Amino acid sequence: MKCPFCGKYASQVKDSRPSDDGTSIRRRRICSECGGRFTTFEYVQSQDLIVVKKNDVRVPFEREKLYRSIQLALRKREVDEEIIDQIVAGIIQSLEEKGMVEIRSNEIGELVMNALLKIDKVAYVRYASVYKNFTTMEDFKDFAAKLMEGEE
């Protein structure tokens, strides 16, 4: 594994443990060259998923991109990283259970929205502002009003 600090391929695994949901293995590593410590995750990938964008462009599904988008919505919110891992694992499991190789991006967006609504409404609104392409304050106001009424 390449060290993120010095770029050498001389790391050793110091600790391995499964995640709480059992979908990944967390490995603590130390670089033999610079002594830097870092964490890697190992996941099972049962099939290659393809995301079909709104403009019908097809791109490979990227777990890290999904993770980053959820992490960004939850930025500065008191939500543990393990919760984000569980959300991502649940979304991927849901996508794989559909048995389809191609998944529309809006399906992924809806799964993320549903998960965020359950754990943090501020993150839900943040994600929605990008996902639903809010362009004015009225968009936020209308969305927040529907959320407070329980419609969203």
Beta strands, then each sheet from edge to edge (+ up, - down):
strand 1: 11-18
strand 2: 24-31
strand 3: 37-43
strand 4: 50-52
strand 5: 58-60
strand 6: 102-104
sheet 1: 1+ 2- 3+
sheet 2: 5+ 4- 6-
end
